[in-house]
Amino acid sequence: MRWGKENTEMRKLCFILTLALSFQNVMAQTMGCIKAQFRDPFWVDTTSVDFQSIARMWNDYKCSVWEEECRKFYPTNTTENSRMPLSFWMKSEVEEYGNPDLLLQSFALSPYDFGQGEELFIGVEKRNDTLFEMRTLLFGDYPTERQLTGVFTIPVIKVSDNEYKFYSKLSLLKPTMQSTKIGWVTFYYPSTYHFDAEAANHTVKVANEFAAAIGLEHPKEVEYYLFNDRTEYFRYLGADVSCYDFIGCGRVYSHGFAFADCNKVFCTQGGESMAHEIIHFIIKEKTGRKRASMFEEGVCSFYGGHALQSKETSMSELKQWLENNPQIDLGVSLVSSYKDKDGRFVTDSTMAASQEKFVYSDFTSNYAYAIQMVVCEMTERKGGKDLVITMLREITEDDMEYEVIERYLGIKRDKVNRAIREYLNKNLK
């Protein structure tokens, strides 16, 4: 569902550990968050009232986001006259997106970045009488010190002489995009994008079939944004440079993400051929779930596609990966495991380099999703899509899956590893 999500989860874990291990330090940082270093006044007009007002608002916003994150762990942690993060945004943006900070929503940024690390505030540029854009560069401390988080551009609207509000980069660029509406899904894409109408029609057909199977008669409207590549994707959100871009050249990497609060999907070239994220919306609308289980990810991948490749390709890659890693026991976890000193996944904690667990994936494949696709296929072969949906309804948390697999597929937990490996060996060459 979300390429780059696993790295972000590690950043969140690092953030949680920081809170737990150094409460006083976090409290001190909460009150001020990270302070930005400004460029030399030789290059930037720091005396401008607009510059000073926008820079001050940005710092206050960072502190507000950081405080809100801290309050999840320490509810009483607040400062006098604290503002909620949404109050810094134009009302129209809050109505459009729920949380209009698409950088935080897409994991291009994390609240952790506002409380830890370093920042170089690049400057503010005036675009017209009411529109400004600010640009800043952030460094984080995960996985090692002073790693580039990204360079970000955020539009700012001057509401009055003394009031400024943030505006999303996407809202600024959306009027320049082309659109095609198919049923309850509207596709948006730049003029340079080659839109595949046939694939898009098939995607909506798949989504309609799944909605009917789960009993959802009238799905909510969905906006599906398409981009030529990851660089363009991030820039439309306001990330001029992202730590999740320019990370490998083994193949053309896809990138997809969904904002569940506002039914918006973002995907790179070919995304119109995938119903994956739309199926997530359907499941959420029908069940009311806020968090997807890993089995749900498998369901969305099996029926709606994943990483712009066929089910057979994903499962073949999984088969090869499992053959190369006989030390992995899927009866211990279907999702994640430790790593040894050489970076190999290991189930045995005595072989682990640390007690940190990693989702089964690498730069080429998300094996955790592929594992769930196999479970979905095994389920469908036994009881059709109805049985898949029955299991989907019952698996609300990842740790419930083994029990449900035993109940409906008759496979005990200590036999799951062998069952999946034998299924792949029998059905995939």
Contacts in CASP RR format, 6 or more apart in sequence:
PFRMAT RR
TARGET T0000
AUTHOR 0000-0000-0000
METHOD contacts of the structure
MODEL  1
MRWGKENTEMRKLCFILTLALSFQNVMAQTMGCIKAQFRDPFWVDTTSVD
FQSIARMWNDYKCSVWEEECRKFYPTNTTENSRMPLSFWMKSEVEEYGNP
DLLLQSFALSPYDFGQGEELFIGVEKRNDTLFEMRTLLFGDYPTERQLTG
VFTIPVIKVSDNEYKFYSKLSLLKPTMQSTKIGWVTFYYPSTYHFDAEAA
NHTVKVANEFAAAIGLEHPKEVEYYLFNDRTEYFRYLGADVSCYDFIGCG
RVYSHGFAFADCNKVFCTQGGESMAHEIIHFIIKEKTGRKRASMFEEGVC
SFYGGHALQSKETSMSELKQWLENNPQIDLGVSLVSSYKDKDGRFVTDST
MAASQEKFVYSDFTSNYAYAIQMVVCEMTERKGGKDLVITMLREITEDDM
EYEVIERYLGIKRDKVNRAIREYLNKNLK
1 256 0 8 1.000
1 257 0 8 1.000
1 258 0 8 1.000
1 276 0 8 1.000
1 277 0 8 1.000
1 280 0 8 1.000
1 292 0 8 1.000
1 297 0 8 1.000
1 300 0 8 1.000
1 369 0 8 1.000
2 107 0 8 1.000
2 256 0 8 1.000
2 257 0 8 1.000
2 258 0 8 1.000
3 244 0 8 1.000
3 253 0 8 1.000
3 254 0 8 1.000
3 255 0 8 1.000
3 256 0 8 1.000
3 257 0 8 1.000
3 307 0 8 1.000
3 366 0 8 1.000
4 107 0 8 1.000
4 244 0 8 1.000
5 107 0 8 1.000
6 358 0 8 1.000
6 359 0 8 1.000
6 361 0 8 1.000
7 244 0 8 1.000
8 107 0 8 1.000
8 110 0 8 1.000
9 359 0 8 1.000
10 142 0 8 1.000
10 143 0 8 1.000
10 356 0 8 1.000
10 358 0 8 1.000
11 110 0 8 1.000
11 112 0 8 1.000
11 142 0 8 1.000
12 110 0 8 1.000
12 112 0 8 1.000
13 356 0 8 1.000
14 112 0 8 1.000
14 141 0 8 1.000
14 142 0 8 1.000
15 69 0 8 1.000
15 110 0 8 1.000
15 111 0 8 1.000
15 112 0 8 1.000
15 116 0 8 1.000
16 73 0 8 1.000
18 25 0 8 1.000
18 26 0 8 1.000
18 112 0 8 1.000
18 116 0 8 1.000
19 26 0 8 1.000
19 70 0 8 1.000
19 73 0 8 1.000
19 74 0 8 1.000
20 73 0 8 1.000
23 74 0 8 1.000
26 70 0 8 1.000
27 74 0 8 1.000
27 77 0 8 1.000
29 66 0 8 1.000
29 115 0 8 1.000
29 116 0 8 1.000
30 63 0 8 1.000
30 66 0 8 1.000
30 67 0 8 1.000
30 70 0 8 1.000
30 77 0 8 1.000
30 79 0 8 1.000
30 115 0 8 1.000
31 63 0 8 1.000
31 79 0 8 1.000
32 63 0 8 1.000
33 59 0 8 1.000
33 62 0 8 1.000
33 63 0 8 1.000
33 66 0 8 1.000
33 114 0 8 1.000
33 115 0 8 1.000
34 62 0 8 1.000
34 114 0 8 1.000
34 115 0 8 1.000
34 116 0 8 1.000
34 117 0 8 1.000
34 118 0 8 1.000
34 119 0 8 1.000
35 59 0 8 1.000
35 119 0 8 1.000
36 55 0 8 1.000
36 58 0 8 1.000
36 59 0 8 1.000
36 119 0 8 1.000
36 120 0 8 1.000
36 121 0 8 1.000
36 136 0 8 1.000
37 118 0 8 1.000
37 119 0 8 1.000
37 120 0 8 1.000
37 121 0 8 1.000
38 44 0 8 1.000
38 46 0 8 1.000
38 55 0 8 1.000
38 120 0 8 1.000
38 121 0 8 1.000
38 123 0 8 1.000
39 120 0 8 1.000
39 121 0 8 1.000
39 122 0 8 1.000
39 123 0 8 1.000
41 47 0 8 1.000
44 51 0 8 1.000
44 123 0 8 1.000
45 51 0 8 1.000
46 52 0 8 1.000
48 124 0 8 1.000
50 124 0 8 1.000
50 126 0 8 1.000
50 132 0 8 1.000
50 158 0 8 1.000
51 123 0 8 1.000
51 124 0 8 1.000
53 162 0 8 1.000
53 164 0 8 1.000
54 124 0 8 1.000
54 132 0 8 1.000
54 134 0 8 1.000
54 156 0 8 1.000
54 164 0 8 1.000
55 121 0 8 1.000
55 123 0 8 1.000
55 124 0 8 1.000
55 134 0 8 1.000
57 88 0 8 1.000
57 156 0 8 1.000
57 164 0 8 1.000
57 166 0 8 1.000
58 121 0 8 1.000
58 134 0 8 1.000
58 136 0 8 1.000
58 154 0 8 1.000
60 83 0 8 1.000
60 88 0 8 1.000
61 85 0 8 1.000
61 88 0 8 1.000
61 166 0 8 1.000
62 114 0 8 1.000
62 115 0 8 1.000
63 79 0 8 1.000
63 114 0 8 1.000
64 82 0 8 1.000
64 83 0 8 1.000
64 84 0 8 1.000
64 85 0 8 1.000
64 87 0 8 1.000
64 88 0 8 1.000
65 85 0 8 1.000
65 101 0 8 1.000
65 104 0 8 1.000
65 111 0 8 1.000
65 114 0 8 1.000
66 111 0 8 1.000
66 114 0 8 1.000
66 115 0 8 1.000
67 77 0 8 1.000
67 78 0 8 1.000
67 79 0 8 1.000
67 82 0 8 1.000
68 84 0 8 1.000
68 85 0 8 1.000
68 111 0 8 1.000
69 111 0 8 1.000
69 112 0 8 1.000
70 77 0 8 1.000
71 77 0 8 1.000
71 78 0 8 1.000
85 99 0 8 1.000
85 101 0 8 1.000
86 94 0 8 1.000
86 98 0 8 1.000
86 99 0 8 1.000
86 100 0 8 1.000
88 165 0 8 1.000
88 166 0 8 1.000
89 100 0 8 1.000
89 101 0 8 1.000
89 165 0 8 1.000
89 166 0 8 1.000
89 167 0 8 1.000
90 100 0 8 1.000
90 157 0 8 1.000
90 159 0 8 1.000
90 165 0 8 1.000
90 166 0 8 1.000
90 167 0 8 1.000
92 171 0 8 1.000
93 100 0 8 1.000
93 166 0 8 1.000
93 167 0 8 1.000
93 168 0 8 1.000
93 171 0 8 1.000
94 100 0 8 1.000
96 168 0 8 1.000
96 171 0 8 1.000
96 262 0 8 1.000
97 105 0 8 1.000
97 168 0 8 1.000
97 259 0 8 1.000
97 261 0 8 1.000
97 262 0 8 1.000
97 264 0 8 1.000
98 261 0 8 1.000
98 262 0 8 1.000
99 105 0 8 1.000
99 261 0 8 1.000
100 166 0 8 1.000
100 168 0 8 1.000
101 109 0 8 1.000
101 166 0 8 1.000
101 168 0 8 1.000
102 108 0 8 1.000
102 168 0 8 1.000
102 169 0 8 1.000
102 170 0 8 1.000
102 237 0 8 1.000
102 238 0 8 1.000
102 259 0 8 1.000
103 109 0 8 1.000
103 152 0 8 1.000
103 154 0 8 1.000
103 237 0 8 1.000
103 238 0 8 1.000
103 239 0 8 1.000
104 110 0 8 1.000
104 111 0 8 1.000
105 259 0 8 1.000
106 237 0 8 1.000
106 257 0 8 1.000
106 259 0 8 1.000
106 266 0 8 1.000
107 244 0 8 1.000
107 257 0 8 1.000
108 150 0 8 1.000
108 152 0 8 1.000
108 234 0 8 1.000
108 237 0 8 1.000
108 238 0 8 1.000
108 239 0 8 1.000
108 242 0 8 1.000
108 244 0 8 1.000
109 138 0 8 1.000
109 149 0 8 1.000
109 152 0 8 1.000
109 239 0 8 1.000
112 140 0 8 1.000
112 142 0 8 1.000
113 138 0 8 1.000
113 140 0 8 1.000
113 149 0 8 1.000
116 140 0 8 1.000
116 141 0 8 1.000
117 138 0 8 1.000
117 139 0 8 1.000
117 140 0 8 1.000
117 141 0 8 1.000
117 146 0 8 1.000
118 138 0 8 1.000
118 139 0 8 1.000
118 140 0 8 1.000
118 146 0 8 1.000
119 136 0 8 1.000
119 137 0 8 1.000
119 138 0 8 1.000
119 139 0 8 1.000
120 136 0 8 1.000
120 137 0 8 1.000
121 134 0 8 1.000
121 136 0 8 1.000
121 137 0 8 1.000
122 134 0 8 1.000
122 135 0 8 1.000
122 136 0 8 1.000
122 137 0 8 1.000
122 151 0 8 1.000
123 134 0 8 1.000
123 135 0 8 1.000
123 136 0 8 1.000
124 132 0 8 1.000
124 133 0 8 1.000
124 134 0 8 1.000
124 135 0 8 1.000
124 156 0 8 1.000
125 132 0 8 1.000
125 133 0 8 1.000
125 134 0 8 1.000
125 135 0 8 1.000
126 132 0 8 1.000
127 133 0 8 1.000
129 158 0 8 1.000
130 157 0 8 1.000
130 158 0 8 1.000
130 159 0 8 1.000
131 155 0 8 1.000
131 156 0 8 1.000
131 157 0 8 1.000
131 158 0 8 1.000
131 167 0 8 1.000
132 155 0 8 1.000
132 156 0 8 1.000
132 157 0 8 1.000
132 158 0 8 1.000
132 164 0 8 1.000
133 153 0 8 1.000
133 154 0 8 1.000
133 155 0 8 1.000
133 156 0 8 1.000
134 153 0 8 1.000
134 154 0 8 1.000
134 156 0 8 1.000
135 151 0 8 1.000
135 152 0 8 1.000
135 153 0 8 1.000
135 154 0 8 1.000
135 240 0 8 1.000
136 151 0 8 1.000
136 152 0 8 1.000
136 154 0 8 1.000
137 148 0 8 1.000
137 150 0 8 1.000
137 151 0 8 1.000
137 152 0 8 1.000
137 241 0 8 1.000
138 149 0 8 1.000
138 150 0 8 1.000
138 152 0 8 1.000
139 146 0 8 1.000
139 147 0 8 1.000
139 148 0 8 1.000
139 149 0 8 1.000
140 146 0 8 1.000
140 147 0 8 1.000
140 148 0 8 1.000
140 149 0 8 1.000
141 147 0 8 1.000
147 243 0 8 1.000
148 241 0 8 1.000
148 243 0 8 1.000
149 243 0 8 1.000
150 239 0 8 1.000
150 240 0 8 1.000
150 241 0 8 1.000
150 242 0 8 1.000
150 243 0 8 1.000
151 239 0 8 1.000
151 240 0 8 1.000
151 241 0 8 1.000
152 238 0 8 1.000
152 239 0 8 1.000
152 240 0 8 1.000
153 169 0 8 1.000
153 238 0 8 1.000
153 240 0 8 1.000
154 166 0 8 1.000
154 167 0 8 1.000
154 169 0 8 1.000
154 238 0 8 1.000
155 166 0 8 1.000
155 167 0 8 1.000
155 168 0 8 1.000
155 169 0 8 1.000
155 171 0 8 1.000
155 172 0 8 1.000
156 164 0 8 1.000
156 165 0 8 1.000
156 166 0 8 1.000
156 167 0 8 1.000
157 164 0 8 1.000
157 165 0 8 1.000
157 166 0 8 1.000
157 167 0 8 1.000
158 164 0 8 1.000
159 165 0 8 1.000
168 237 0 8 1.000
169 235 0 8 1.000
169 236 0 8 1.000
169 237 0 8 1.000
169 238 0 8 1.000
170 225 0 8 1.000
170 236 0 8 1.000
170 237 0 8 1.000
170 238 0 8 1.000
173 236 0 8 1.000
174 188 0 8 1.000
176 190 0 8 1.000
176 191 0 8 1.000
177 188 0 8 1.000
177 189 0 8 1.000
177 190 0 8 1.000
177 191 0 8 1.000
177 225 0 8 1.000
178 188 0 8 1.000
178 189 0 8 1.000
178 190 0 8 1.000
178 191 0 8 1.000
178 193 0 8 1.000
178 195 0 8 1.000
179 186 0 8 1.000
179 187 0 8 1.000
179 188 0 8 1.000
179 189 0 8 1.000
180 186 0 8 1.000
180 187 0 8 1.000
180 195 0 8 1.000
180 197 0 8 1.000
180 200 0 8 1.000
181 187 0 8 1.000
182 200 0 8 1.000
182 201 0 8 1.000
182 204 0 8 1.000
183 204 0 8 1.000
184 204 0 8 1.000
184 218 0 8 1.000
184 219 0 8 1.000
184 220 0 8 1.000
184 221 0 8 1.000
184 222 0 8 1.000
185 200 0 8 1.000
185 203 0 8 1.000
185 204 0 8 1.000
185 207 0 8 1.000
185 221 0 8 1.000
185 222 0 8 1.000
185 223 0 8 1.000
185 224 0 8 1.000
185 278 0 8 1.000
186 221 0 8 1.000
186 222 0 8 1.000
186 223 0 8 1.000
186 224 0 8 1.000
187 195 0 8 1.000
187 200 0 8 1.000
187 224 0 8 1.000
187 225 0 8 1.000
187 226 0 8 1.000
187 272 0 8 1.000
188 223 0 8 1.000
188 224 0 8 1.000
188 225 0 8 1.000
188 226 0 8 1.000
189 195 0 8 1.000
189 225 0 8 1.000
189 226 0 8 1.000
189 227 0 8 1.000
190 227 0 8 1.000
190 228 0 8 1.000
190 232 0 8 1.000
192 228 0 8 1.000
193 226 0 8 1.000
193 227 0 8 1.000
193 228 0 8 1.000
193 269 0 8 1.000
195 226 0 8 1.000
195 272 0 8 1.000
196 270 0 8 1.000
196 272 0 8 1.000
196 273 0 8 1.000
199 270 0 8 1.000
199 271 0 8 1.000
199 272 0 8 1.000
199 273 0 8 1.000
200 272 0 8 1.000
200 273 0 8 1.000
202 273 0 8 1.000
203 272 0 8 1.000
203 273 0 8 1.000
203 274 0 8 1.000
203 275 0 8 1.000
203 278 0 8 1.000
203 304 0 8 1.000
204 275 0 8 1.000
204 278 0 8 1.000
206 275 0 8 1.000
206 279 0 8 1.000
206 303 0 8 1.000
206 304 0 8 1.000
207 219 0 8 1.000
207 275 0 8 1.000
207 278 0 8 1.000
207 279 0 8 1.000
207 282 0 8 1.000
210 275 0 8 1.000
210 279 0 8 1.000
210 282 0 8 1.000
210 303 0 8 1.000
210 304 0 8 1.000
211 217 0 8 1.000
211 219 0 8 1.000
211 282 0 8 1.000
213 385 0 8 1.000
213 386 0 8 1.000
213 389 0 8 1.000
214 282 0 8 1.000
214 283 0 8 1.000
214 286 0 8 1.000
214 389 0 8 1.000
215 286 0 8 1.000
216 282 0 8 1.000
216 285 0 8 1.000
216 286 0 8 1.000
219 281 0 8 1.000
219 282 0 8 1.000
219 285 0 8 1.000
220 263 0 8 1.000
220 281 0 8 1.000
220 285 0 8 1.000
221 263 0 8 1.000
222 263 0 8 1.000
222 264 0 8 1.000
222 265 0 8 1.000
222 278 0 8 1.000
222 281 0 8 1.000
223 262 0 8 1.000
223 263 0 8 1.000
223 264 0 8 1.000
223 265 0 8 1.000
224 264 0 8 1.000
224 265 0 8 1.000
224 267 0 8 1.000
224 271 0 8 1.000
224 272 0 8 1.000
224 277 0 8 1.000
224 278 0 8 1.000
225 236 0 8 1.000
225 264 0 8 1.000
225 265 0 8 1.000
225 266 0 8 1.000
225 267 0 8 1.000
226 267 0 8 1.000
226 268 0 8 1.000
226 269 0 8 1.000
226 270 0 8 1.000
226 271 0 8 1.000
226 272 0 8 1.000
227 233 0 8 1.000
227 236 0 8 1.000
227 266 0 8 1.000
227 267 0 8 1.000
227 268 0 8 1.000
227 269 0 8 1.000
228 268 0 8 1.000
228 269 0 8 1.000
229 252 0 8 1.000
229 268 0 8 1.000
229 269 0 8 1.000
230 242 0 8 1.000
230 244 0 8 1.000
230 245 0 8 1.000
230 253 0 8 1.000
230 255 0 8 1.000
230 268 0 8 1.000
231 245 0 8 1.000
231 246 0 8 1.000
232 268 0 8 1.000
233 255 0 8 1.000
233 256 0 8 1.000
233 266 0 8 1.000
233 267 0 8 1.000
233 268 0 8 1.000
234 240 0 8 1.000
234 241 0 8 1.000
234 242 0 8 1.000
234 244 0 8 1.000
234 245 0 8 1.000
237 266 0 8 1.000
239 245 0 8 1.000
244 255 0 8 1.000
247 253 0 8 1.000
247 363 0 8 1.000
248 363 0 8 1.000
250 363 0 8 1.000
250 364 0 8 1.000
251 364 0 8 1.000
252 269 0 8 1.000
253 268 0 8 1.000
254 267 0 8 1.000
254 268 0 8 1.000
254 269 0 8 1.000
254 270 0 8 1.000
254 271 0 8 1.000
254 307 0 8 1.000
254 308 0 8 1.000
255 266 0 8 1.000
255 267 0 8 1.000
255 268 0 8 1.000
256 265 0 8 1.000
256 266 0 8 1.000
256 267 0 8 1.000
256 268 0 8 1.000
256 271 0 8 1.000
256 277 0 8 1.000
257 265 0 8 1.000
257 266 0 8 1.000
257 267 0 8 1.000
257 277 0 8 1.000
258 264 0 8 1.000
258 265 0 8 1.000
258 266 0 8 1.000
258 277 0 8 1.000
258 280 0 8 1.000
258 281 0 8 1.000
259 265 0 8 1.000
259 266 0 8 1.000
260 280 0 8 1.000
260 281 0 8 1.000
260 284 0 8 1.000
260 290 0 8 1.000
263 281 0 8 1.000
265 277 0 8 1.000
265 278 0 8 1.000
267 274 0 8 1.000
267 277 0 8 1.000
270 308 0 8 1.000
271 308 0 8 1.000
273 308 0 8 1.000
274 304 0 8 1.000
274 305 0 8 1.000
274 306 0 8 1.000
274 308 0 8 1.000
275 300 0 8 1.000
275 303 0 8 1.000
275 304 0 8 1.000
275 305 0 8 1.000
276 300 0 8 1.000
276 301 0 8 1.000
276 304 0 8 1.000
276 305 0 8 1.000
276 306 0 8 1.000
277 300 0 8 1.000
278 304 0 8 1.000
279 299 0 8 1.000
279 300 0 8 1.000
279 303 0 8 1.000
279 304 0 8 1.000
280 292 0 8 1.000
280 296 0 8 1.000
280 300 0 8 1.000
283 289 0 8 1.000
283 292 0 8 1.000
283 296 0 8 1.000
283 299 0 8 1.000
283 300 0 8 1.000
283 392 0 8 1.000
284 290 0 8 1.000
287 393 0 8 1.000
289 296 0 8 1.000
289 396 0 8 1.000
292 300 0 8 1.000
293 395 0 8 1.000
293 396 0 8 1.000
293 397 0 8 1.000
293 398 0 8 1.000
293 400 0 8 1.000
293 401 0 8 1.000
294 334 0 8 1.000
294 335 0 8 1.000
294 368 0 8 1.000
294 369 0 8 1.000
294 372 0 8 1.000
294 398 0 8 1.000
294 401 0 8 1.000
295 372 0 8 1.000
295 375 0 8 1.000
295 376 0 8 1.000
295 391 0 8 1.000
295 392 0 8 1.000
295 395 0 8 1.000
295 398 0 8 1.000
295 401 0 8 1.000
296 392 0 8 1.000
296 395 0 8 1.000
297 368 0 8 1.000
297 369 0 8 1.000
297 372 0 8 1.000
298 306 0 8 1.000
298 369 0 8 1.000
298 372 0 8 1.000
298 373 0 8 1.000
298 375 0 8 1.000
298 376 0 8 1.000
299 372 0 8 1.000
299 376 0 8 1.000
299 388 0 8 1.000
299 392 0 8 1.000
300 306 0 8 1.000
301 311 0 8 1.000
301 314 0 8 1.000
301 369 0 8 1.000
301 370 0 8 1.000
301 372 0 8 1.000
301 373 0 8 1.000
301 376 0 8 1.000
302 311 0 8 1.000
302 372 0 8 1.000
302 373 0 8 1.000
302 376 0 8 1.000
302 377 0 8 1.000
302 380 0 8 1.000
302 388 0 8 1.000
303 376 0 8 1.000
305 311 0 8 1.000
306 314 0 8 1.000
306 366 0 8 1.000
306 369 0 8 1.000
306 373 0 8 1.000
307 314 0 8 1.000
307 365 0 8 1.000
307 366 0 8 1.000
311 373 0 8 1.000
311 377 0 8 1.000
312 428 0 8 1.000
314 365 0 8 1.000
314 369 0 8 1.000
314 370 0 8 1.000
314 373 0 8 1.000
315 370 0 8 1.000
315 373 0 8 1.000
315 374 0 8 1.000
315 377 0 8 1.000
315 424 0 8 1.000
315 428 0 8 1.000
316 428 0 8 1.000
317 364 0 8 1.000
317 365 0 8 1.000
317 367 0 8 1.000
317 370 0 8 1.000
318 365 0 8 1.000
318 367 0 8 1.000
318 370 0 8 1.000
318 371 0 8 1.000
318 374 0 8 1.000
318 424 0 8 1.000
319 424 0 8 1.000
319 425 0 8 1.000
319 428 0 8 1.000
321 365 0 8 1.000
321 367 0 8 1.000
322 328 0 8 1.000
322 420 0 8 1.000
322 421 0 8 1.000
322 424 0 8 1.000
325 344 0 8 1.000
325 345 0 8 1.000
327 344 0 8 1.000
327 345 0 8 1.000
327 346 0 8 1.000
327 347 0 8 1.000
327 348 0 8 1.000
327 351 0 8 1.000
328 337 0 8 1.000
328 345 0 8 1.000
328 346 0 8 1.000
328 347 0 8 1.000
328 360 0 8 1.000
328 417 0 8 1.000
329 347 0 8 1.000
329 417 0 8 1.000
330 371 0 8 1.000
330 416 0 8 1.000
330 417 0 8 1.000
330 420 0 8 1.000
330 421 0 8 1.000
331 402 0 8 1.000
331 413 0 8 1.000
331 414 0 8 1.000
331 416 0 8 1.000
331 417 0 8 1.000
332 347 0 8 1.000
332 417 0 8 1.000
333 347 0 8 1.000
333 357 0 8 1.000
334 368 0 8 1.000
334 371 0 8 1.000
334 372 0 8 1.000
334 375 0 8 1.000
334 398 0 8 1.000
334 401 0 8 1.000
334 402 0 8 1.000
334 416 0 8 1.000
335 359 0 8 1.000
335 360 0 8 1.000
335 368 0 8 1.000
335 371 0 8 1.000
335 398 0 8 1.000
336 357 0 8 1.000
336 358 0 8 1.000
336 359 0 8 1.000
336 360 0 8 1.000
336 368 0 8 1.000
337 345 0 8 1.000
337 346 0 8 1.000
337 347 0 8 1.000
337 357 0 8 1.000
337 358 0 8 1.000
337 360 0 8 1.000
338 345 0 8 1.000
338 346 0 8 1.000
338 347 0 8 1.000
338 348 0 8 1.000
338 349 0 8 1.000
338 351 0 8 1.000
338 352 0 8 1.000
338 353 0 8 1.000
338 354 0 8 1.000
338 355 0 8 1.000
338 356 0 8 1.000
338 357 0 8 1.000
338 358 0 8 1.000
339 345 0 8 1.000
339 346 0 8 1.000
339 352 0 8 1.000
339 353 0 8 1.000
339 354 0 8 1.000
339 356 0 8 1.000
339 358 0 8 1.000
340 346 0 8 1.000
340 351 0 8 1.000
340 352 0 8 1.000
340 353 0 8 1.000
341 353 0 8 1.000
343 353 0 8 1.000
345 358 0 8 1.000
345 360 0 8 1.000
346 352 0 8 1.000
349 355 0 8 1.000
359 366 0 8 1.000
359 368 0 8 1.000
360 366 0 8 1.000
360 367 0 8 1.000
360 368 0 8 1.000
360 371 0 8 1.000
361 367 0 8 1.000
361 368 0 8 1.000
371 420 0 8 1.000
374 420 0 8 1.000
374 423 0 8 1.000
374 424 0 8 1.000
375 401 0 8 1.000
375 405 0 8 1.000
375 420 0 8 1.000
376 388 0 8 1.000
378 409 0 8 1.000
378 419 0 8 1.000
378 423 0 8 1.000
379 387 0 8 1.000
379 388 0 8 1.000
379 391 0 8 1.000
379 408 0 8 1.000
379 409 0 8 1.000
380 387 0 8 1.000
380 388 0 8 1.000
382 408 0 8 1.000
382 409 0 8 1.000
387 408 0 8 1.000
390 408 0 8 1.000
391 404 0 8 1.000
391 405 0 8 1.000
391 408 0 8 1.000
394 400 0 8 1.000
394 404 0 8 1.000
395 401 0 8 1.000
395 404 0 8 1.000
402 413 0 8 1.000
402 416 0 8 1.000
405 411 0 8 1.000
405 413 0 8 1.000
405 416 0 8 1.000
406 412 0 8 1.000
406 413 0 8 1.000
411 419 0 8 1.000
END
